[in-house]
Amino acid sequence: MEITVTTVKGSLPQQARVIAEEKVGRLERYFSGMERAEVRFFEEPTRQNSTRELCEVTMSGHGLVVRARGCGADPFAALEVAVNKLSHRLLRLKSRLVGRSHPRRAALGRVKLAR
């Protein structure tokens, strides 16, 4: 999977980039059809004259796009929130696709054989 880490405003420590690539790379085990992942970090000012870190992770592949956004006090916390949301969304997507491909067992139970 191709992983791109970018920042919109400000700078990002090298350690945050490495951790972002590592955590997003692990998401491939939930749904292996994703080809690309983009991780974007940016800051948003708040009313208390401080900043809030935001992280947006977008994964795409095979015509599917899954996106999650998380916020926190630092980039690491924002990344953790976004990765947790994205893992939940990928599990839901996989269960929907697998459920669609398997026949329904309830439909088979309705047919009665004549004796």
LINPESUL-V42093 format. One record per helix or strand of 3 or more residues. SS is the DSSP state (a for helix, b for strand). FROM is the first residue (numbers start at 1). LEN is the number of residues. If there is no record, write none. Layout:
SS;FROM;LEN / SS;FROM;LEN
//
This chain:
b;2;6 / a;14;16 / b;36;10 / b;51;11 / b;64;9 / a;75;27 / a;105;5
//
